[in-house]
Amino acid sequence: MFLSGFFLLLLSSAIAYDVFNLEDDVVAIDSLTAYDHSDANWKNGVSKSRAGFFVRNTKENRISITDRAVLVFPFSGERTITDVKISKDYINIYVSGNKLSPELDGFPNKIKITVGAEK
C-alpha cells in the first residue's frame, strides 16, 4: 500500500511539473507569417502607418522573437526588431527602416527569423 501511494505521489508530481513547465517543450521557429487581417490600419497583417506587422500570440512566436532578432522579408529585406507589443491574442512587431509592403511582405509570405549581432 505504501509503495502504490508513493508511486501515485511521484506520478502526480511529474504531471504537475509538465503542466507548469510547458514553455520548456516549445521550440523556436525559423519563420513567421503576418496574420491574415486587413482593416483601416492593417493590410495583410502589415501596418499601413509604420514598419511593422502582427502575428498570433503563441508560445512559439513569443520565444522566437528576441531583442536580437533580425527578420528577412521577401521584399523589404533584412530588418532589425525595434519594438514588440504583446496583447492577449496578438504580437505586434516593429522593425527598423521604412514601411513594409503589405502585398510582398505581408500574409501569406514567409518572414525568416535570424539572430543579429549582440547588443
N, CA, C and O atoms as CSV, one atom per row, in Angstrom:
chain,resi,resn,atom,element,x,y,z
A,1,MET,N,N,0.830,-1.186,0.000
A,1,MET,CA,C,0.000,0.000,0.000
A,1,MET,C,C,0.876,1.252,0.000
A,1,MET,O,O,0.596,2.206,-0.727
A,2,PHE,N,N,1.922,1.254,0.801
A,2,PHE,CA,C,2.811,2.404,0.884
A,2,PHE,C,C,3.454,2.685,-0.471
A,2,PHE,O,O,3.531,3.835,-0.902
A,3,LEU,N,N,3.920,1.610,-1.147
A,3,LEU,CA,C,4.571,1.787,-2.445
A,3,LEU,C,C,3.605,2.330,-3.494
A,3,LEU,O,O,3.984,3.194,-4.285
A,4,SER,N,N,2.378,1.845,-3.515
A,4,SER,CA,C,1.422,2.355,-4.505
A,4,SER,C,C,1.123,3.829,-4.230
A,4,SER,O,O,0.973,4.603,-5.175
A,5,GLY,N,N,1.033,4.237,-2.969
A,5,GLY,CA,C,0.834,5.647,-2.620
A,5,GLY,C,C,2.022,6.486,-3.035
A,5,GLY,O,O,1.858,7.604,-3.523
A,6,PHE,N,N,3.226,5.952,-2.843
A,6,PHE,CA,C,4.448,6.655,-3.219
A,6,PHE,C,C,4.499,6.883,-4.733
A,6,PHE,O,O,4.803,7.983,-5.194
A,7,PHE,N,N,4.196,5.823,-5.503
A,7,PHE,CA,C,4.209,5.944,-6.957
A,7,PHE,C,C,3.117,6.900,-7.453
A,7,PHE,O,O,3.328,7.632,-8.420
A,8,LEU,N,N,1.969,6.896,-6.801
A,8,LEU,CA,C,0.904,7.812,-7.157
A,8,LEU,C,C,1.340,9.259,-6.907
A,8,LEU,O,O,1.077,10.134,-7.731
A,9,LEU,N,N,1.996,9.513,-5.790
A,9,LEU,CA,C,2.513,10.844,-5.473
A,9,LEU,C,C,3.579,11.250,-6.492
A,9,LEU,O,O,3.590,12.392,-6.953
A,10,LEU,N,N,4.460,10.340,-6.841
A,10,LEU,CA,C,5.509,10.611,-7.819
A,10,LEU,C,C,4.908,10.934,-9.189
A,10,LEU,O,O,5.346,11.874,-9.853
A,11,LEU,N,N,3.913,10.164,-9.607
A,11,LEU,CA,C,3.253,10.389,-10.884
A,11,LEU,C,C,2.544,11.735,-10.904
A,11,LEU,O,O,2.649,12.468,-11.887
A,12,SER,N,N,1.823,12.076,-9.837
A,12,SER,CA,C,1.117,13.357,-9.814
A,12,SER,C,C,2.099,14.520,-9.805
A,12,SER,O,O,1.798,15.570,-10.372
A,13,SER,N,N,3.255,14.369,-9.184
A,13,SER,CA,C,4.283,15.411,-9.201
A,13,SER,C,C,4.830,15.606,-10.609
A,13,SER,O,O,5.049,16.737,-11.042
A,14,ALA,N,N,5.049,14.515,-11.316
A,14,ALA,CA,C,5.559,14.596,-12.685
A,14,ALA,C,C,4.542,15.275,-13.588
A,14,ALA,O,O,4.914,16.095,-14.428
A,15,ILE,N,N,3.265,14.947,-13.429
A,15,ILE,CA,C,2.220,15.580,-14.234
A,15,ILE,C,C,2.153,17.072,-13.916
A,15,ILE,O,O,2.055,17.889,-14.832
A,16,ALA,N,N,2.202,17.439,-12.648
A,16,ALA,CA,C,2.170,18.850,-12.254
A,16,ALA,C,C,3.378,19.584,-12.820
A,16,ALA,O,O,3.250,20.726,-13.262
A,17,TYR,N,N,4.543,18.955,-12.817
A,17,TYR,CA,C,5.743,19.581,-13.374
A,17,TYR,C,C,5.543,19.883,-14.852
A,17,TYR,O,O,5.885,20.972,-15.314
A,18,ASP,N,N,4.987,18.922,-15.603
A,18,ASP,CA,C,4.744,19.119,-17.029
A,18,ASP,C,C,3.733,20.234,-17.278
A,18,ASP,O,O,3.910,21.024,-18.205
A,19,VAL,N,N,2.682,20.311,-16.472
A,19,VAL,CA,C,1.662,21.331,-16.648
A,19,VAL,C,C,2.240,22.720,-16.448
A,19,VAL,O,O,1.905,23.642,-17.191
A,20,PHE,N,N,3.093,22.881,-15.464
A,20,PHE,CA,C,3.621,24.208,-15.147
A,20,PHE,C,C,4.897,24.553,-15.895
A,20,PHE,O,O,5.386,25.675,-15.763
A,21,ASN,N,N,5.452,23.643,-16.669
A,21,ASN,CA,C,6.678,23.895,-17.412
A,21,ASN,C,C,6.510,23.598,-18.892
A,21,ASN,O,O,7.431,23.098,-19.538
A,22,LEU,N,N,5.342,23.904,-19.428
A,22,LEU,CA,C,5.086,23.632,-20.839
A,22,LEU,C,C,5.988,24.463,-21.743
A,22,LEU,O,O,6.318,24.026,-22.845
A,23,GLU,N,N,6.391,25.648,-21.301
A,23,GLU,CA,C,7.246,26.523,-22.113
A,23,GLU,C,C,8.544,25.812,-22.494
A,23,GLU,O,O,9.103,26.074,-23.559
A,24,ASP,N,N,9.030,24.905,-21.626
A,24,ASP,CA,C,10.264,24.189,-21.903
A,24,ASP,C,C,10.145,23.280,-23.121
A,24,ASP,O,O,11.147,22.976,-23.769
A,25,ASP,N,N,8.930,22.846,-23.436
A,25,ASP,CA,C,8.727,21.940,-24.552
A,25,ASP,C,C,8.530,22.674,-25.879
A,25,ASP,O,O,8.479,22.042,-26.934
A,26,VAL,N,N,8.420,23.993,-25.833
A,26,VAL,CA,C,8.169,24.775,-27.029
A,26,VAL,C,C,9.490,25.043,-27.740
A,26,VAL,O,O,10.485,25.408,-27.114
A,27,VAL,N,N,9.485,24.858,-29.044
A,27,VAL,CA,C,10.684,25.040,-29.851
A,27,VAL,C,C,10.546,26.327,-30.655
A,27,VAL,O,O,9.488,26.606,-31.218
A,28,ALA,N,N,11.617,27.104,-30.705
A,28,ALA,CA,C,11.619,28.323,-31.502
A,28,ALA,C,C,11.454,27.961,-32.977
A,28,ALA,O,O,11.934,26.922,-33.432
A,29,ILE,N,N,10.783,28.817,-33.700
A,29,ILE,CA,C,10.562,28.603,-35.118
A,29,ILE,C,C,11.503,29.490,-35.929
A,29,ILE,O,O,12.058,30.450,-35.394
A,30,ASP,N,N,11.690,29.182,-37.207
A,30,ASP,CA,C,12.645,29.956,-38.011
A,30,ASP,C,C,11.984,30.904,-38.996
A,30,ASP,O,O,12.673,31.583,-39.757
A,31,SER,N,N,10.647,30.959,-38.993
A,31,SER,CA,C,9.963,31.920,-39.848
A,31,SER,C,C,8.594,32.257,-39.262
A,31,SER,O,O,8.036,31.510,-38.459
A,32,LEU,N,N,8.077,33.399,-39.688
A,32,LEU,CA,C,6.760,33.871,-39.281
A,32,LEU,C,C,5.960,34.187,-40.532
A,32,LEU,O,O,6.519,34.336,-41.619
A,33,THR,N,N,4.666,34.287,-40.375
A,33,THR,CA,C,3.792,34.802,-41.416
A,33,THR,C,C,2.882,35.815,-40.750
A,33,THR,O,O,2.256,35.516,-39.732
A,34,ALA,N,N,2.802,37.021,-41.321
A,34,ALA,CA,C,1.903,38.031,-40.768
A,34,ALA,C,C,0.485,37.468,-40.726
A,34,ALA,O,O,0.098,36.649,-41.560
A,35,TYR,N,N,-0.272,37.923,-39.742
A,35,TYR,CA,C,-1.650,37.458,-39.581
A,35,TYR,C,C,-2.511,37.944,-40.755
A,35,TYR,O,O,-2.365,39.080,-41.208
A,36,ASP,N,N,-3.385,37.098,-41.231
A,36,ASP,CA,C,-4.246,37.415,-42.370
A,36,ASP,C,C,-5.386,38.335,-41.922
A,36,ASP,O,O,-6.487,37.879,-41.613
A,37,HIS,N,N,-5.093,39.644,-41.894
A,37,HIS,CA,C,-6.096,40.620,-41.456
A,37,HIS,C,C,-5.867,41.946,-42.172
A,37,HIS,O,O,-4.734,42.406,-42.314
A,38,SER,N,N,-6.961,42.548,-42.618
A,38,SER,CA,C,-6.908,43.869,-43.250
A,38,SER,C,C,-8.055,44.714,-42.712
A,38,SER,O,O,-9.185,44.241,-42.596
A,39,ASP,N,N,-7.754,45.973,-42.385
A,39,ASP,CA,C,-8.755,46.950,-41.968
A,39,ASP,C,C,-8.182,48.342,-42.216
A,39,ASP,O,O,-7.288,48.494,-43.048
A,40,ALA,N,N,-8.668,49.346,-41.522
A,40,ALA,CA,C,-8.206,50.719,-41.747
A,40,ALA,C,C,-6.732,50.900,-41.397
A,40,ALA,O,O,-6.077,51.776,-41.962
A,41,ASN,N,N,-6.191,50.094,-40.479
A,41,ASN,CA,C,-4.808,50.245,-40.009
A,41,ASN,C,C,-3.837,49.193,-40.530
A,41,ASN,O,O,-2.623,49.396,-40.496
A,42,TRP,N,N,-4.361,48.085,-41.005
A,42,TRP,CA,C,-3.525,46.953,-41.405
A,42,TRP,C,C,-3.945,46.431,-42.767
A,42,TRP,O,O,-5.123,46.476,-43.123
A,43,LYS,N,N,-2.979,45.939,-43.524
A,43,LYS,CA,C,-3.281,45.236,-44.772
A,43,LYS,C,C,-2.423,43.984,-44.815
A,43,LYS,O,O,-1.197,44.062,-44.740
A,44,ASN,N,N,-3.068,42.828,-44.936
A,44,ASN,CA,C,-2.367,41.535,-44.918
A,44,ASN,C,C,-1.486,41.392,-43.682
A,44,ASN,O,O,-0.422,40.773,-43.729
A,45,GLY,N,N,-1.950,41.981,-42.564
A,45,GLY,CA,C,-1.208,41.888,-41.303
A,45,GLY,C,C,-0.060,42.868,-41.170
A,45,GLY,O,O,0.678,42.812,-40.187
A,46,VAL,N,N,0.115,43.770,-42.133
A,46,VAL,CA,C,1.203,44.751,-42.129
A,46,VAL,C,C,0.619,46.131,-41.824
A,46,VAL,O,O,-0.429,46.499,-42.354
A,47,SER,N,N,1.298,46.882,-40.975
A,47,SER,CA,C,0.864,48.225,-40.608
A,47,SER,C,C,0.891,49.153,-41.815
A,47,SER,O,O,1.824,49.117,-42.617
A,48,LYS,N,N,-0.143,49.983,-41.936
A,48,LYS,CA,C,-0.184,50.977,-43.011
A,48,LYS,C,C,0.542,52.262,-42.616
A,48,LYS,O,O,0.833,53.095,-43.474
A,49,SER,N,N,0.841,52.432,-41.310
A,49,SER,CA,C,1.414,53.697,-40.849
A,49,SER,C,C,2.880,53.636,-40.449
A,49,SER,O,O,3.544,54.671,-40.392
A,50,ARG,N,N,3.395,52.445,-40.171
A,50,ARG,CA,C,4.799,52.332,-39.781
A,50,ARG,C,C,5.346,50.956,-40.138
A,50,ARG,O,O,4.593,50.081,-40.565
A,51,ALA,N,N,6.644,50.759,-39.966
A,51,ALA,CA,C,7.289,49.490,-40.318
A,51,ALA,C,C,6.972,48.449,-39.248
A,51,ALA,O,O,7.677,48.332,-38.246
A,52,GLY,N,N,5.924,47.714,-39.476
A,52,GLY,CA,C,5.527,46.699,-38.505
A,52,GLY,C,C,4.490,45.756,-39.059
A,52,GLY,O,O,3.898,46.003,-40.109
A,53,PHE,N,N,4.277,44.677,-38.346
A,53,PHE,CA,C,3.290,43.666,-38.716
A,53,PHE,C,C,2.857,42.963,-37.439
A,53,PHE,O,O,3.434,43.201,-36.377
A,54,PHE,N,N,1.857,42.106,-37.524
A,54,PHE,CA,C,1.466,41.348,-36.339
A,54,PHE,C,C,1.206,39.894,-36.658
A,54,PHE,O,O,0.865,39.520,-37.780
A,55,VAL,N,N,1.383,39.077,-35.609
A,55,VAL,CA,C,1.196,37.635,-35.676
A,55,VAL,C,C,0.337,37.205,-34.498
A,55,VAL,O,O,0.111,37.988,-33.575
A,56,ARG,N,N,-0.129,35.998,-34.521
A,56,ARG,CA,C,-0.864,35.430,-33.384
A,56,ARG,C,C,0.055,35.334,-32.173
A,56,ARG,O,O,1.254,35.098,-32.318
A,57,ASN,N,N,-0.496,35.513,-30.996
A,57,ASN,CA,C,0.253,35.355,-29.754
A,57,ASN,C,C,0.272,33.868,-29.394
A,57,ASN,O,O,-0.666,33.348,-28.790
A,58,THR,N,N,1.361,33.199,-29.780
A,58,THR,CA,C,1.564,31.793,-29.427
A,58,THR,C,C,2.895,31.667,-28.698
A,58,THR,O,O,3.745,32.552,-28.794
A,59,LYS,N,N,3.075,30.583,-27.981
A,59,LYS,CA,C,4.348,30.361,-27.283
A,59,LYS,C,C,5.506,30.312,-28.272
A,59,LYS,O,O,6.570,30.876,-28.016
A,60,GLU,N,N,5.301,29.640,-29.398
A,60,GLU,CA,C,6.356,29.544,-30.407
A,60,GLU,C,C,6.754,30.929,-30.922
A,60,GLU,O,O,7.939,31.230,-31.060
A,61,ASN,N,N,5.765,31.759,-31.201
A,61,ASN,CA,C,6.065,33.105,-31.692
A,61,ASN,C,C,6.760,33.944,-30.621
A,61,ASN,O,O,7.712,34.666,-30.921
A,62,ARG,N,N,6.290,33.855,-29.368
A,62,ARG,CA,C,6.901,34.650,-28.293
A,62,ARG,C,C,8.363,34.303,-28.082
A,62,ARG,O,O,9.189,35.204,-27.937
A,63,ILE,N,N,8.708,33.022,-28.062
A,63,ILE,CA,C,10.104,32.670,-27.792
A,63,ILE,C,C,10.992,32.850,-29.016
A,63,ILE,O,O,12.216,32.892,-28.887
A,64,SER,N,N,10.398,32.958,-30.198
A,64,SER,CA,C,11.190,33.125,-31.421
A,64,SER,C,C,11.576,34.571,-31.673
A,64,SER,O,O,12.537,34.840,-32.394
A,65,ILE,N,N,10.841,35.499,-31.091
A,65,ILE,CA,C,11.106,36.923,-31.275
A,65,ILE,C,C,11.909,37.397,-30.073
A,65,ILE,O,O,11.413,37.398,-28.946
A,66,THR,N,N,13.142,37.797,-30.316
A,66,THR,CA,C,14.002,38.301,-29.248
A,66,THR,C,C,14.485,39.695,-29.613
A,66,THR,O,O,14.311,40.144,-30.746
A,67,ASP,N,N,15.089,40.373,-28.655
A,67,ASP,CA,C,15.578,41.722,-28.949
A,67,ASP,C,C,16.791,41.707,-29.873
A,67,ASP,O,O,17.225,42.762,-30.336
A,68,ARG,N,N,17.337,40.541,-30.146
A,68,ARG,CA,C,18.467,40.418,-31.084
A,68,ARG,C,C,18.031,39.901,-32.438
A,68,ARG,O,O,18.860,39.746,-33.335
A,69,ALA,N,N,16.755,39.634,-32.603
A,69,ALA,CA,C,16.285,39.016,-33.838
A,69,ALA,C,C,16.365,39.974,-35.021
A,69,ALA,O,O,16.048,41.159,-34.915
A,70,VAL,N,N,16.786,39.437,-36.112
A,70,VAL,CA,C,16.779,40.138,-37.389
A,70,VAL,C,C,15.817,39.357,-38.275
A,70,VAL,O,O,15.900,38.132,-38.369
A,71,LEU,N,N,14.911,40.070,-38.917
A,71,LEU,CA,C,13.935,39.435,-39.788
A,71,LEU,C,C,14.297,39.724,-41.229
A,71,LEU,O,O,14.773,40.810,-41.560
A,72,VAL,N,N,14.068,38.740,-42.083
A,72,VAL,CA,C,14.332,38.913,-43.507
A,72,VAL,C,C,12.994,38.777,-44.234
A,72,VAL,O,O,12.402,37.699,-44.292
A,73,PHE,N,N,12.539,39.900,-44.785
A,73,PHE,CA,C,11.273,39.952,-45.501
A,73,PHE,C,C,11.512,39.644,-46.971
A,73,PHE,O,O,12.574,39.966,-47.504
A,74,PRO,N,N,10.538,39.023,-47.636
A,74,PRO,CA,C,10.711,38.666,-49.037
A,74,PRO,C,C,10.989,39.875,-49.939
A,74,PRO,O,O,11.757,39.764,-50.894
A,75,PHE,N,N,10.373,41.025,-49.647
A,75,PHE,CA,C,10.556,42.208,-50.478
A,75,PHE,C,C,11.451,43.256,-49.801
A,75,PHE,O,O,12.375,43.776,-50.427
A,76,SER,N,N,11.186,43.560,-48.553
A,76,SER,CA,C,11.880,44.652,-47.858
A,76,SER,C,C,13.241,44.269,-47.311
A,76,SER,O,O,13.985,45.131,-46.843
A,77,GLY,N,N,13.576,42.996,-47.364
A,77,GLY,CA,C,14.901,42.550,-46.937
A,77,GLY,C,C,15.090,42.498,-45.433
A,77,GLY,O,O,14.134,42.348,-44.673
A,78,GLU,N,N,16.336,42.625,-45.022
A,78,GLU,CA,C,16.727,42.439,-43.623
A,78,GLU,C,C,16.361,43.657,-42.782
A,78,GLU,O,O,16.675,44.794,-43.137
A,79,ARG,N,N,15.691,43.397,-41.660
A,79,ARG,CA,C,15.286,44.441,-40.720
A,79,ARG,C,C,15.507,43.945,-39.301
A,79,ARG,O,O,15.352,42.757,-39.015
A,80,THR,N,N,15.868,44.862,-38.418
A,80,THR,CA,C,16.052,44.537,-37.001
A,80,THR,C,C,14.781,44.882,-36.238
A,80,THR,O,O,14.163,45.918,-36.484
A,81,ILE,N,N,14.399,44.020,-35.322
A,81,ILE,CA,C,13.244,44.306,-34.473
A,81,ILE,C,C,13.585,45.474,-33.558
A,81,ILE,O,O,14.616,45.469,-32.884
A,82,THR,N,N,12.706,46.479,-33.542
A,82,THR,CA,C,12.916,47.655,-32.693
A,82,THR,C,C,11.952,47.702,-31.517
A,82,THR,O,O,12.243,48.332,-30.500
A,83,ASP,N,N,10.800,47.036,-31.649
A,83,ASP,CA,C,9.807,47.066,-30.581
A,83,ASP,C,C,8.861,45.886,-30.747
A,83,ASP,O,O,8.557,45.466,-31.863
A,84,VAL,N,N,8.405,45.364,-29.624
A,84,VAL,CA,C,7.445,44.260,-29.617
A,84,VAL,C,C,6.366,44.591,-28.594
A,84,VAL,O,O,6.675,44.893,-27.442
A,85,LYS,N,N,5.114,44.535,-29.006
A,85,LYS,CA,C,3.965,44.770,-28.120
A,85,LYS,C,C,3.141,43.495,-28.098
A,85,LYS,O,O,2.661,43.038,-29.136
A,86,ILE,N,N,2.979,42.920,-26.905
A,86,ILE,CA,C,2.243,41.664,-26.767
A,86,ILE,C,C,0.896,41.942,-26.113
A,86,ILE,O,O,0.822,42.549,-25.045
A,87,SER,N,N,-0.162,41.489,-26.768
A,87,SER,CA,C,-1.500,41.559,-26.189
A,87,SER,C,C,-2.005,40.136,-25.983
A,87,SER,O,O,-1.280,39.173,-26.235
A,88,LYS,N,N,-3.216,40.007,-25.536
A,88,LYS,CA,C,-3.781,38.681,-25.260
A,88,LYS,C,C,-3.754,37.774,-26.496
A,88,LYS,O,O,-3.398,36.600,-26.401
A,89,ASP,N,N,-4.130,38.324,-27.648
A,89,ASP,CA,C,-4.270,37.500,-28.849
A,89,ASP,C,C,-3.179,37.676,-29.895
A,89,ASP,O,O,-2.969,36.791,-30.723
A,90,TYR,N,N,-2.474,38.824,-29.866
A,90,TYR,CA,C,-1.546,39.136,-30.944
A,90,TYR,C,C,-0.209,39.661,-30.432
A,90,TYR,O,O,-0.085,40.097,-29.288
A,91,ILE,N,N,0.781,39.608,-31.311
A,91,ILE,CA,C,2.085,40.211,-31.059
A,91,ILE,C,C,2.342,41.189,-32.197
A,91,ILE,O,O,2.439,40.791,-33.358
A,92,ASN,N,N,2.453,42.473,-31.858
A,92,ASN,CA,C,2.823,43.492,-32.841
A,92,ASN,C,C,4.338,43.593,-32.834
A,92,ASN,O,O,4.952,43.752,-31.779
A,93,ILE,N,N,4.935,43.501,-34.004
A,93,ILE,CA,C,6.388,43.518,-34.150
A,93,ILE,C,C,6.755,44.690,-35.052
A,93,ILE,O,O,6.309,44.769,-36.197
A,94,TYR,N,N,7.572,45.597,-34.527
A,94,TYR,CA,C,8.005,46.761,-35.292
A,94,TYR,C,C,9.483,46.610,-35.613
A,94,TYR,O,O,10.267,46.112,-34.804
A,95,VAL,N,N,9.842,47.047,-36.803
A,95,VAL,CA,C,11.200,46.841,-37.307
A,95,VAL,C,C,11.801,48.147,-37.801
A,95,VAL,O,O,11.099,49.136,-38.009
A,96,SER,N,N,13.107,48.126,-37.982
A,96,SER,CA,C,13.837,49.291,-38.484
A,96,SER,C,C,13.470,49.555,-39.943
A,96,SER,O,O,12.945,48.683,-40.635
A,97,GLY,N,N,13.757,50.773,-40.392
A,97,GLY,CA,C,13.587,51.107,-41.804
A,97,GLY,C,C,12.212,51.635,-42.155
A,97,GLY,O,O,11.387,51.922,-41.288
A,98,ASN,N,N,11.990,51.754,-43.453
A,98,ASN,CA,C,10.731,52.270,-43.987
A,98,ASN,C,C,9.608,51.257,-43.838
A,98,ASN,O,O,9.839,50.111,-43.450
A,99,LYS,N,N,8.381,51.690,-44.153
A,99,LYS,CA,C,7.216,50.810,-44.075
A,99,LYS,C,C,7.433,49.563,-44.935
A,99,LYS,O,O,8.139,49.596,-45.944
A,100,LEU,N,N,6.815,48.479,-44.513
A,100,LEU,CA,C,6.865,47.215,-45.239
A,100,LEU,C,C,5.814,47.212,-46.346
A,100,LEU,O,O,4.880,48.014,-46.325
A,101,SER,N,N,5.970,46.322,-47.296
A,101,SER,CA,C,4.991,46.160,-48.376
A,101,SER,C,C,3.931,45.148,-47.940
A,101,SER,O,O,4.246,43.973,-47.752
A,102,PRO,N,N,2.681,45.585,-47.779
A,102,PRO,CA,C,1.625,44.639,-47.394
A,102,PRO,C,C,1.454,43.492,-48.394
A,102,PRO,O,O,1.183,42.356,-48.006
A,103,GLU,N,N,1.614,43.798,-49.670
A,103,GLU,CA,C,1.418,42.770,-50.698
A,103,GLU,C,C,2.598,41.802,-50.784
A,103,GLU,O,O,2.404,40.602,-50.979
A,104,LEU,N,N,3.815,42.320,-50.639
A,104,LEU,CA,C,5.000,41.492,-50.874
A,104,LEU,C,C,5.668,40.976,-49.592
A,104,LEU,O,O,6.431,40.011,-49.640
A,105,ASP,N,N,5.388,41.610,-48.455
A,105,ASP,CA,C,5.948,41.163,-47.169
A,105,ASP,C,C,4.883,40.561,-46.257
A,105,ASP,O,O,5.200,39.739,-45.397
A,106,GLY,N,N,3.617,40.963,-46.436
A,106,GLY,CA,C,2.523,40.528,-45.569
A,106,GLY,C,C,2.024,39.137,-45.911
A,106,GLY,O,O,2.609,38.429,-46.731
A,107,PHE,N,N,0.921,38.759,-45.260
A,107,PHE,CA,C,0.301,37.463,-45.490
A,107,PHE,C,C,0.113,37.247,-46.990
A,107,PHE,O,O,-0.341,38.171,-47.663
A,108,PRO,N,N,0.429,36.104,-47.542
A,108,PRO,CA,C,0.863,34.830,-46.959
A,108,PRO,C,C,2.375,34.597,-47.008
A,108,PRO,O,O,2.827,33.465,-46.837
A,109,ASN,N,N,3.152,35.639,-47.235
A,109,ASN,CA,C,4.600,35.498,-47.406
A,109,ASN,C,C,5.307,35.139,-46.100
A,109,ASN,O,O,4.897,35.583,-45.028
A,110,LYS,N,N,6.348,34.350,-46.189
A,110,LYS,CA,C,7.146,33.938,-45.029
A,110,LYS,C,C,8.193,35.009,-44.698
A,110,LYS,O,O,8.818,35.589,-45.586
A,111,ILE,N,N,8.362,35.249,-43.414
A,111,ILE,CA,C,9.364,36.180,-42.898
A,111,ILE,C,C,10.382,35.345,-42.130
A,111,ILE,O,O,10.044,34.732,-41.118
A,112,LYS,N,N,11.607,35.317,-42.598
A,112,LYS,CA,C,12.661,34.489,-41.972
A,112,LYS,C,C,13.193,35.162,-40.713
A,112,LYS,O,O,13.408,36.374,-40.689
A,113,ILE,N,N,13.402,34.367,-39.667
A,113,ILE,CA,C,13.967,34.854,-38.403
A,113,ILE,C,C,15.429,34.437,-38.340
A,113,ILE,O,O,15.750,33.255,-38.469
A,114,THR,N,N,16.312,35.407,-38.140
A,114,THR,CA,C,17.733,35.112,-37.927
A,114,THR,C,C,18.167,35.809,-36.648
A,114,THR,O,O,17.404,36.596,-36.088
A,115,VAL,N,N,19.343,35.544,-36.191
A,115,VAL,CA,C,19.838,36.174,-34.972
A,115,VAL,C,C,20.836,37.247,-35.363
A,115,VAL,O,O,21.778,36.996,-36.115
A,116,GLY,N,N,20.619,38.447,-34.843
A,116,GLY,CA,C,21.503,39.557,-35.126
A,116,GLY,C,C,22.711,39.563,-34.214
A,116,GLY,O,O,22.895,38.656,-33.403
A,117,ALA,N,N,23.520,40.573,-34.348
A,117,ALA,CA,C,24.720,40.726,-33.529
A,117,ALA,C,C,24.324,41.056,-32.103
A,117,ALA,O,O,23.265,41.636,-31.863
A,118,GLU,N,N,25.176,40.686,-31.159
A,118,GLU,CA,C,24.935,41.017,-29.751
A,118,GLU,C,C,24.865,42.519,-29.590
A,118,GLU,O,O,25.604,43.250,-30.249
A,119,LYS,N,N,23.982,42.990,-28.719
A,119,LYS,CA,C,23.872,44.432,-28.452
A,119,LYS,C,C,24.778,44.823,-27.335
A,119,LYS,O,O,24.829,45.995,-26.962
